[in-house]
Amino acid sequence: MTRLERLAFLAGVLGLVGVAAAARAAAPQGVTDTEVVIGTHQDLSGPITFWGVPVRNGMQMATDEINAAGGVHGRKIKLIVEDSGYDPKKAVLATQKMLSRDSIFIMAGAMGTPTVLATMPLVIEKGLPHVFPLTAATQMYEPYDRLKYALFTPYNYAMRVATKWFVETRGKKAVCILHQDDEFGLNVKRGVEDQLRAMKAELVAATTYKRGATDFSSQIAKLRAEKCDLVALGTVIRETIGAMAEAKKLGWQVDMVGSAAAYAPEVAALGKEVVEGLYATGQTPIPYYDTAAPPVKKWMEAYKAKFGVEANIQSLAGYNVIMVTAQGLKNAGRDLTVDSLIEGLDSIRGYTDMFGSAPIAFSRDSHLATKTAFVAQIRNGRWVKVTEFLSY
C-alpha cells in the first residue's frame, strides 16, 4: 500500500469514526435500540406514602405489561424509581441522580406539588420531557412549555366545578377553606376564590396548616365561628380525616369538599364514620371489586396477585401515567427523539381507559389532558359519584 493509499484509508476510517460519534451525540440520553429509560420520584417513606407506594406499583405493573408484550417499537421500558419522602430537598437529590447517573429520557408521574415544583426545572433545563406528574397544580402545564404535560384536571379547575355545584344546587352562601400552606393548598384556594368571584361572591374565611400537621382544633374553631356552611379542603389523606374528626368532635355539622388529593379509598377506610358524608372532586371513579366491570375486575385481580394488596385509585393513576406515556412513545415512531415524542404526545386525541376516566387529548397548543371533574361523596364507607363530568 502506497503512502497515498494509506492516508486515504486512514481518512476513511476517521470519517467512519466521526459519523459514529456524531450519531451517538445526536441520540438522546436514555434511549438505545432496545431500551428507553423513564424516571420518577415518589413518596415511599414520608407523610403521603398512601399515594406514593401504590402509584409506584401501578407504574411498575404497566411497565411490566408493556415489556412482556415486546415493549414499544422493540424498546423495553426501564423504570427508575426514587424516594422523595415528600421532601423537596430529597426530591432534588433524587432527580439529579436520575438525570446524571441513570440518564433518564423522560420524567413521568413525579409525586407531589412541592416536590415537583422543586425538581421540574431541573428536567426542563436538561431539555427532557416532564410528563404527567401526580399533582394537579396549574404549574404542571402553565406557563406553557413544550416539554411539560399534565394528565390531571387542575386543582383550581376542579374546585371551581365543586364550588359552582354547591352554590347553585345546594344553596351554599358562606364558603370557607382550610388548606396546606404551600403551592398545593394555594392552588385549591385559588380555584374556590376564582369561582366565587365569577359568581359575585367572596370567600368568607381561610385558614392554613403546615405539612404533616395533626392538630386542627384552632383552624376548625375559627371556621365554625365564621358560620361557614361549606368548607373546601386543600388537604391530603391524614389531614382530611383530622379536619373532619375535629368538626365532629365539636358537634359541627358542615359540608366539606376536598380536592382530588383527598379522593382516595384510604380516607373512607381510615376515617370510617368520621368522614361519612365528605365530598371531593375526581377524574376517575374509584374502583370497587364487587361492582367493577369485568376488565377492571381482571386488572384488580392481577394487581393483587402481583403486589399482595388491593388496587386503588392511586395505583390506577400510576398505571395510567405509564400507559399514556407509552401511547406517546408509540405515536413517536421508531426514530425516538425528544421532538418525535412531543409530536407523538401532541397527536393523542380522545384517549380513554377502561376505568371510566374522562377522555383526554393534547395538541401543539395545549398540554393539559382535560378540564372536567365530577363530585363524589362518601356514602356507607364508599366513594360514590354524585354528578357527571362537569366544567365550570
Protein Blocks (a to p, Z undefined) as FASTA:
>chain_A
ZZklmmmmmmmmmmmmmmmmmmmmmpcghiafkbccddddddfkbmmlmmmmmmmmmmmm
mmmmmmmnnpaehiacddddddeklpaklmmmmmmmmmmmnopabdghiahjklmmmmmm
mmmmnopacehiabfbfklmpccdfkbccfbdcfklmmmmmmmmmmmmnopabdcddddf
bfklmmmmmmmmmmmmmnopacfbdcdddehiabfklmmmmmmmnopabdcddddfklmm
mmmmmmmmnopacdddddfklmcfklmmmnmmmlgoiacddfbdcddfklgcfklmmmmm
mmmmmnopacdfklmmmmmmmmmmmmmmmmnommdcfklmmmmmmmpghiacfkopacdd
ddfkbccfbfcdcddddeehiacdfbdcddZZ
